[in-house]
Every structure is written in structure tokens, then in C-alpha cells.
Amino acid sequence: MRVTVADVPLTGFEETYRAQQARLPASGPGWQPVHTVYVPADRFSAATVSGWGAEALALAEAHLAGPGEVAEVFGVPEELAPAVRERVLRKLGREPVEDLRIDFEDGYGVRPGEEDGHVERAAEAVAAMRAAGTLPRRWGLRVKSFADGDPGRSVRTLDGFVTGVVARAGKLPPGFTVTFPKVLMEGYLRQFAAFLERLEAGLGVRLRFEMQVEAPQTLEFLRGDLAAALGGRLAAAHFGVFDYTAAIGLPPHEQRLDHPACDHARHVMQVAFAGTGVELSDGSLAASPASGSAADVRALWRRHSELVRHSLRHGFYQGWDMHPSHLVSRFATVHAFHLARYDAYRERVRAWEGQREAGGGVMDEPATIRTLAAALQRADAALA
């Protein structure tokens, strides 16, 4: 029997293919929160989420009297405005916060004699929220950075918080994650992941974390195999707009989320983590309404909505919210974004599945159909 070149096994193929499957799981998008709400630890309590929701709902009812205001303030097409307003009011009343982070870093400051006490009170509040059914679907804390030269403070806070919650709630409630800021050196990631492994040994749970991309130096070591190198513990990468823009020398008035320099950083993050399952989140707007007047509240909403839309157009479906007013513009903009094209996307997918023309001269490729299907999945999760 004649042996051809095609009959000869390809050396190393199986190993390479296994590495591909491990590095690029190629799964569709799961549920991802549309935002992360940051609350300084000294201001956090079991009533924080309900308080934010009540304040946001009051602002919406006061300054969005009808669909016309929604269309004008957020640039929503008039035909979508009634549905968007109704959805936003319902969301604020039912689930105003999807992801909560108790902040022990920049939003909290350096408090050597107070942090342990705030850790204990935060653990008590989380346990109370868990018992009351008010703990968001995703939650956790942001610890201090190793780059500040005091890793002991960072891991002490994390250890005290996690063990405190477990002691009070009986176990670590689902949805927990920890945010690791200012990652200036790749070694800090390995050291933090190793600490999580030691901590979880006594808890019987898997601990994962999200890194913050807040400096140009961090972009240098972002790559596709980073998550695997950290034992699968890296869950997400969050962009930090103000530290990043300061680090590259932008003047204060240009330190904004939609600056082209920030677009570059986000695109590096996308390239590094595409297909790995590591979630991406954009940063925040560091502003609140200048007053309670309709003009000031709506001005804040317009600017925040512009930034949220900018993130969505660039493929970042999550961002940070720093004030209750942001919840209104976040949900209004996200819901309008998904509703605007939902029916058209669904029709194109159905046309493909039925092997018929989608209409309008559209010729979809398989990759486009996968993208459309993923967009529908994200929309279903965001609009639920």
C-alpha cells in the first residue's frame, strides 16, 4: 500500500490543539453585568443598594416625566422612548445594582487605624444583605494595590473580609469577585493569584479576581495566555481612565473616557483577551449633577450617556457607575442600544438558519452570524 505525505501524523498537533482549546474556549457570552457600582467602604451599609435605587428612581420620576424627555435627553429614537422609559423605571425598582464593589482603595484612602473595623462592618452588611435577598448578583471588594508598597494591607483586608462573610453567612455567597488595582508589574498578578489559592484552601470555594488596567506599563504584558498562566483565576480586566490618562500626561480637561488614547488602551485589552473568556469593563465618569435642578441632572445624564454609548460602540458592554444618577443614564442607554437593532439582528439570524435572503442586500458570513447571535444573547441578558 502506498503511503502518502497526508498519511504521516503531524508532529505536535494534538498538544497544540489542546493548548488552543485551553487558551481559547470559544464559548458564547454568558451573563455579564452592565456596570459595576463602587462605594467607599466607610460609606457602605446593608442599605446602600436600596438607597441608590431609591435615589435613582426619584431622579428618573422627577426629570423624565414621559417618553419625550427620554428621547431628548438620551438621544433615543421616539418610537423606542416609551419602552426604554418603562424598562428603566422597572429596572431601578427591581434591580438597581447588578455588580457591587466595596472600595478599600482610591475611593477609601489610607486609614491605618480604621480599615480593620470597616472590613468587619462590611462583612456584617454583606451577610445581612444575603439574608434579606438584596445582595447583587455579582459583588465583592477592591483591595489596595501592591504597587503602593504594602501588600500586607491588601491581603489582610481581603482575608478579613472573606473569612468574616463566611463566618456570618455560613458560606461565601455566589457572585463574589475581588478587584486588584494598579497592576504595574506582571509579578504582582502571580503573587496575588498565589495568595488567593492559599486563602481558598480553607474556604472550599474557587476565588477569582479582576485586574485593573490603569497604566501604560500594564499594556506591555497583556496577552492571550495570561489567564492560563494565572491558573484561570483572572476573570476580568477593567480599564481605569483617570490613572491611565494621568500616567500618559494628558492635561486634566482631556482626562476623559472617550479620548483616543483610551480607545487605544481598550483595543489593546480586546486584542489580548479576545476568545479567552476574560471579561472587559470600561471605566467611569467622575461627576455628579451640579445641583438637583432639572437642567443640571439632565446635563449629567447627557454626558454620561455619550460615554456609555461610546463604550458600547467599541465593544465594551460594562462600565463603572459612581453615583446613583448614573444608574438612570446607564440603563437608558444600554436598553436603547440593544432594543434599536434587536429585531433586525434576530431576522438576519433566522434568515441564515432558514437558508434564505435576509433582505436589504445583506450577505452574511458565518462569522457575522456568530456575532449577531452573541449580540442577541447580550441583549437578552441586559434587557431581562
C-alpha positions as CSV (number, residue, x, y, z in Angstrom):
1,M,0.0,0.0,0.0
2,R,1.4,3.4,-1.0
3,V,1.9,5.8,1.9
4,T,1.4,9.5,1.0
5,V,2.5,12.6,2.8
6,A,-1.0,13.1,4.1
7,D,-0.9,9.7,5.9
8,V,2.0,10.9,8.1
9,P,0.9,12.3,11.5
10,L,1.6,16.0,12.1
11,T,4.1,16.2,14.9
12,G,2.9,18.1,17.9
13,F,-0.6,18.7,16.5
14,E,-2.5,17.2,19.5
15,E,-0.5,19.2,22.0
16,T,-1.1,22.5,20.1
17,Y,-4.8,21.8,19.7
18,R,-5.2,21.1,23.4
19,A,-3.4,24.4,24.1
20,Q,-5.7,26.2,21.7
21,Q,-8.8,24.8,23.4
22,A,-7.5,25.7,26.9
23,R,-6.5,29.3,25.9
24,L,-9.4,30.0,23.6
25,P,-12.5,28.2,24.9
26,A,-14.6,29.8,22.2
27,S,-17.8,29.8,24.2
28,G,-20.6,32.4,23.7
29,P,-21.1,35.3,26.0
30,G,-22.6,34.5,29.4
31,W,-24.3,36.9,31.7
32,Q,-22.1,39.9,32.4
33,P,-23.3,42.9,34.4
34,V,-23.7,46.1,32.5
35,H,-22.0,48.1,35.3
36,T,-20.0,47.9,38.5
37,V,-21.0,50.3,41.3
38,Y,-18.2,51.4,43.5
39,V,-18.9,52.5,47.1
40,P,-16.2,53.6,49.5
41,A,-16.0,51.1,52.4
42,D,-16.6,53.7,55.1
43,R,-19.9,54.7,53.4
44,F,-21.2,51.1,52.7
45,S,-24.0,49.5,54.6
46,A,-26.7,46.9,54.1
47,A,-29.0,49.7,52.9
48,T,-26.6,51.0,50.2
49,V,-28.1,49.2,47.2
50,S,-31.7,50.1,48.1
51,G,-30.7,53.6,48.8
52,W,-29.0,54.0,45.4
53,G,-32.0,52.5,43.8
54,A,-34.5,54.8,45.6
55,E,-32.4,57.9,44.7
56,A,-32.0,57.0,41.1
57,L,-35.8,56.2,40.8
58,A,-36.7,59.5,42.4
59,L,-34.5,61.4,39.9
60,A,-36.0,59.5,36.9
61,E,-39.5,60.1,38.0
62,A,-38.8,63.8,38.6
63,H,-36.8,64.6,35.5
64,L,-38.1,62.1,32.9
65,A,-41.8,62.7,33.1
66,G,-42.6,61.0,29.8
67,P,-41.1,59.4,26.7
68,G,-40.4,62.8,25.2
69,E,-37.8,63.6,27.9
70,V,-36.2,60.2,27.4
71,A,-35.9,60.8,23.7
72,E,-34.5,64.3,24.1
73,V,-32.0,63.6,27.0
74,F,-30.6,60.3,25.8
75,G,-31.0,60.6,22.0
76,V,-33.3,57.7,21.9
77,P,-35.5,57.3,18.8
78,E,-39.0,58.4,19.6
79,E,-40.5,55.0,18.7
80,L,-38.3,53.4,21.4
81,A,-38.6,56.0,24.1
82,P,-41.8,54.6,25.8
83,A,-40.3,51.2,26.1
84,V,-37.0,52.5,27.3
85,R,-38.6,54.6,30.0
86,E,-40.8,51.8,31.2
87,R,-37.8,49.4,31.3
88,V,-35.6,51.9,33.2
89,L,-38.2,52.5,35.9
90,R,-38.8,48.8,36.3
91,K,-35.1,48.0,36.5
92,L,-34.5,50.7,39.1
93,G,-37.3,49.4,41.3
94,R,-36.3,45.7,40.9
95,E,-32.5,45.5,40.4
96,P,-30.8,48.9,40.5
97,V,-27.3,47.4,41.0
98,E,-26.1,44.3,39.1
99,D,-22.5,44.4,40.4
100,L,-21.3,46.0,43.6
101,R,-17.7,46.7,44.7
102,I,-16.9,47.8,48.3
103,D,-13.9,50.0,47.8
104,F,-10.9,49.9,50.0
105,E,-8.6,51.7,47.5
106,D,-8.7,55.1,45.9
107,G,-12.3,55.8,47.0
108,Y,-11.5,54.9,50.5
109,G,-7.9,56.2,51.1
110,V,-5.3,55.3,53.7
111,R,-6.7,54.7,57.1
112,P,-4.3,52.6,59.2
113,G,-6.4,52.6,62.4
114,E,-9.8,52.2,60.8
115,E,-9.6,49.7,57.9
116,D,-9.9,46.6,60.0
117,G,-13.1,47.9,61.6
118,H,-14.6,48.9,58.2
119,V,-13.7,45.4,56.9
120,E,-15.7,43.9,59.8
121,R,-18.7,46.1,59.3
122,A,-18.6,45.5,55.5
123,A,-18.7,41.7,56.2
124,E,-21.7,42.2,58.5
125,A,-23.5,44.2,55.9
126,V,-22.9,41.7,53.2
127,A,-24.2,38.9,55.4
128,A,-27.3,41.0,56.2
129,M,-27.9,41.6,52.5
130,R,-27.6,38.0,51.7
131,A,-30.1,37.1,54.4
132,A,-32.5,39.8,53.1
133,G,-32.1,38.8,49.5
134,T,-30.7,42.2,48.5
135,L,-27.1,41.2,47.6
136,P,-26.5,41.9,43.9
137,R,-25.9,39.0,41.5
138,R,-22.2,40.0,41.5
139,W,-20.4,41.6,44.4
140,G,-17.1,41.9,46.1
141,L,-14.4,44.4,47.1
142,R,-11.5,46.3,45.7
143,V,-8.3,46.0,47.8
144,K,-5.3,48.2,47.8
145,S,-2.6,47.9,45.2
146,F,0.7,46.0,45.6
147,A,2.2,48.9,43.7
148,D,1.8,51.1,46.8
149,G,4.4,49.0,48.5
150,D,2.2,47.5,51.2
151,P,0.8,44.1,50.0
152,G,0.3,43.1,53.6
153,R,-2.5,45.7,54.0
154,S,-4.2,44.5,50.8
155,V,-4.2,40.8,51.7
156,R,-5.1,41.4,55.3
157,T,-8.3,43.3,54.2
158,L,-9.2,40.5,51.7
159,D,-8.6,37.8,54.2
160,G,-10.6,39.5,56.9
161,F,-13.5,40.4,54.6
162,V,-13.9,36.9,53.1
163,T,-13.5,35.0,56.3
164,G,-15.8,37.5,58.0
165,V,-18.5,37.0,55.4
166,V,-18.2,33.2,55.6
167,A,-18.4,33.2,59.4
168,R,-21.6,35.2,59.3
169,A,-23.3,33.8,56.3
170,G,-22.2,30.2,56.6
171,K,-20.5,30.3,53.2
172,L,-19.3,32.7,50.6
173,P,-22.4,33.7,48.6
174,P,-22.2,33.2,44.9
175,G,-21.1,36.0,42.6
176,F,-18.0,37.1,44.6
177,T,-15.0,38.6,43.0
178,V,-12.2,40.9,44.0
179,T,-10.7,43.8,42.1
180,F,-6.9,44.1,42.1
181,P,-5.9,47.7,41.1
182,K,-2.8,49.4,39.6
183,V,-1.1,46.3,38.3
184,L,2.2,47.9,37.2
185,M,4.2,44.6,37.3
186,E,3.2,41.2,36.0
187,G,4.7,39.6,39.1
188,Y,2.0,41.2,41.2
189,L,-0.6,39.2,39.4
190,R,1.2,35.9,40.1
191,Q,1.7,36.9,43.7
192,F,-2.0,37.8,44.2
193,A,-3.2,34.6,42.4
194,A,-1.0,32.6,44.7
195,F,-2.5,34.3,47.8
196,L,-6.0,33.5,46.5
197,E,-5.0,29.9,46.2
198,R,-3.9,29.8,49.8
199,L,-6.9,31.7,51.1
200,E,-9.4,29.5,49.3
201,A,-7.9,26.3,50.7
202,G,-9.7,26.9,54.0
203,L,-13.0,28.0,52.4
204,G,-13.8,25.3,49.9
205,V,-14.6,27.8,47.1
206,R,-12.8,29.0,44.0
207,L,-11.6,32.6,44.2
208,R,-11.2,34.6,41.0
209,F,-10.2,38.3,40.5
210,E,-10.3,41.1,38.1
211,M,-7.3,43.2,37.3
212,Q,-7.3,46.9,36.6
213,V,-5.5,48.4,33.6
214,E,-4.6,51.8,34.8
215,A,-1.1,52.5,33.4
216,P,0.7,52.2,30.0
217,Q,3.1,49.8,31.6
218,T,0.3,47.3,32.1
219,L,-0.4,47.1,28.4
220,E,3.1,45.7,27.9
221,F,2.3,42.3,29.5
222,L,-1.4,41.8,28.4
223,R,-1.5,38.7,26.2
224,G,-3.8,35.8,25.4
225,D,-2.1,33.3,27.7
226,L,-2.1,35.5,30.8
227,A,-5.3,34.0,32.1
228,A,-4.0,30.5,31.8
229,A,-0.7,31.5,33.4
230,L,-2.6,32.6,36.4
231,G,-4.4,29.3,36.8
232,G,-7.7,30.5,35.3
233,R,-8.2,32.9,38.2
234,L,-8.3,36.0,36.1
235,A,-11.9,36.7,35.5
236,A,-11.9,40.3,34.0
237,A,-9.9,43.3,33.1
238,H,-11.2,46.8,34.0
239,F,-9.9,50.0,32.4
240,G,-9.1,52.8,34.8
241,V,-9.5,56.0,32.9
242,F,-8.2,58.6,35.3
243,D,-5.0,56.9,36.4
244,Y,-4.3,55.9,32.8
245,T,-4.7,59.4,31.3
246,A,-2.7,60.9,34.1
247,A,0.1,58.4,33.6
248,I,0.5,59.3,30.0
249,G,0.5,63.0,30.7
250,L,-2.9,64.2,29.4
251,P,-4.0,67.6,30.7
252,P,-6.9,67.5,33.2
253,H,-9.5,68.6,30.8
254,E,-8.6,65.8,28.4
255,Q,-8.8,63.0,31.1
256,R,-12.0,61.5,29.7
257,L,-13.2,58.1,28.8
258,D,-13.7,58.9,25.1
259,H,-10.2,60.3,24.5
260,P,-8.4,58.5,21.6
261,A,-5.6,57.4,23.9
262,C,-8.2,55.5,26.0
263,D,-9.6,53.9,22.8
264,H,-6.1,52.6,22.1
265,A,-5.7,51.1,25.6
266,R,-9.1,49.4,25.3
267,H,-8.3,48.0,21.9
268,V,-5.1,46.5,23.3
269,M,-7.2,44.9,26.0
270,Q,-9.5,43.5,23.4
271,V,-6.7,42.1,21.3
272,A,-5.0,40.5,24.3
273,F,-8.1,38.8,25.7
274,A,-10.2,38.0,22.7
275,G,-11.6,34.5,22.9
276,T,-10.1,33.8,26.3
277,G,-13.3,34.3,28.4
278,V,-11.8,37.2,30.3
279,E,-14.5,39.9,30.6
280,L,-13.8,43.5,29.8
281,S,-15.1,46.6,31.5
282,D,-14.7,50.2,30.8
283,G,-14.2,53.0,33.4
284,S,-16.3,55.8,34.8
285,L,-17.4,59.4,34.7
286,A,-16.1,61.2,37.8
287,A,-19.0,63.6,38.0
288,S,-22.4,64.0,39.6
289,P,-25.2,66.6,39.0
290,A,-24.0,70.1,39.9
291,S,-27.4,70.5,41.7
292,G,-30.8,68.9,41.9
293,S,-32.2,71.1,39.2
294,A,-33.6,69.5,36.0
295,A,-31.0,71.3,33.9
296,D,-28.1,70.0,35.9
297,V,-29.4,66.5,36.3
298,R,-30.1,66.2,32.6
299,A,-26.7,67.7,31.6
300,L,-25.0,65.0,33.7
301,W,-27.2,62.3,32.1
302,R,-26.4,63.5,28.6
303,R,-22.7,63.4,29.2
304,H,-22.8,60.0,30.9
305,S,-25.0,58.6,28.1
306,E,-22.5,59.8,25.5
307,L,-19.7,57.9,27.3
308,V,-21.8,54.7,27.8
309,R,-22.7,54.8,24.1
310,H,-19.0,55.3,23.2
311,S,-18.1,52.2,25.2
312,L,-20.9,50.1,23.6
313,R,-19.8,51.1,20.1
314,H,-16.3,49.9,20.9
315,G,-17.5,46.5,22.3
316,F,-17.2,47.3,26.0
317,Y,-20.6,46.2,27.5
318,Q,-19.8,47.0,31.1
319,G,-18.6,50.2,32.8
320,W,-18.3,51.8,36.2
321,D,-21.0,53.8,37.9
322,M,-20.0,56.1,40.8
323,H,-23.3,58.0,41.7
324,P,-27.0,57.0,41.8
325,S,-27.7,59.3,39.0
326,H,-25.5,57.2,36.7
327,L,-27.9,54.3,37.1
328,V,-30.6,56.1,35.1
329,S,-28.3,57.1,32.2
330,R,-26.6,53.7,32.2
331,F,-29.8,51.6,31.9
332,A,-31.5,54.0,29.5
333,T,-28.5,54.0,27.1
334,V,-27.9,50.2,27.4
335,H,-31.5,49.3,26.9
336,A,-31.9,51.7,23.9
337,F,-28.7,50.3,22.3
338,H,-29.9,46.7,22.4
339,L,-33.5,47.5,21.5
340,A,-32.6,49.6,18.5
341,R,-31.3,46.6,16.5
342,Y,-32.7,43.6,18.2
343,D,-35.4,42.7,15.7
344,A,-33.2,43.3,12.7
345,Y,-30.4,41.1,14.2
346,R,-32.9,38.3,15.0
347,E,-34.3,38.4,11.5
348,R,-30.9,38.0,9.9
349,V,-30.1,35.0,12.1
350,R,-33.4,33.4,11.3
351,A,-32.9,34.1,7.6
352,W,-29.5,32.3,7.8
353,E,-30.9,29.4,9.7
354,G,-33.7,29.1,7.1
355,Q,-31.2,29.5,4.2
356,R,-33.0,32.5,2.8
357,E,-32.1,36.0,1.9
358,A,-32.1,38.5,4.8
359,G,-33.2,41.3,2.6
360,G,-31.7,44.7,2.0
361,G,-28.8,43.3,0.0
362,V,-27.2,41.8,3.2
363,M,-24.8,38.9,2.6
364,D,-23.9,37.5,6.0
365,E,-20.8,35.4,6.6
366,P,-20.7,32.7,9.3
367,A,-18.6,34.9,11.5
368,T,-21.1,37.7,11.2
369,I,-23.9,35.3,12.2
370,R,-22.0,34.3,15.3
371,T,-21.6,37.9,16.1
372,L,-25.3,38.6,15.6
373,A,-26.2,35.6,17.8
374,A,-23.8,36.8,20.5
375,A,-25.3,40.3,20.3
376,L,-28.8,38.8,20.8
377,Q,-27.5,36.9,23.8
378,R,-26.1,40.0,25.4
379,A,-29.3,41.9,24.7
380,D,-31.4,39.2,26.3
381,A,-29.3,39.3,29.4
382,A,-29.2,43.1,29.6
383,L,-32.9,43.5,28.9
384,A,-34.1,40.8,31.3
